[in-house]
Amino acid sequence: MEKKMYVELPPFTGRNVPIKEIARAMGKDPHYVRLAIQQGAVKFGVAMKVGDASEFSYYCPDRKVWEETGYFRDVTKEKAHA
């Protein structure tokens, strides 16, 4: 008989995890995380320039951050207790 294993996944919402929060979880500087995303060294976020902007805009969905780093924060529980 084949054994099956079930894994309970965190309740992902697709929220954009802030760079500062990711950096704190990784024990890195936020600038390091931004550069790693820009250069494609990590796969949990995208960096885009909009129009002629000199700054990047970042999107780091909670599921991708968790898949790459193991870090997840359930903000739905925090909102329920607030």
Beta strands, then each sheet from edge to edge (+ up, - down):
strand 1: 46-48
strand 2: 57-59
sheet 1: 1+ 2-
end
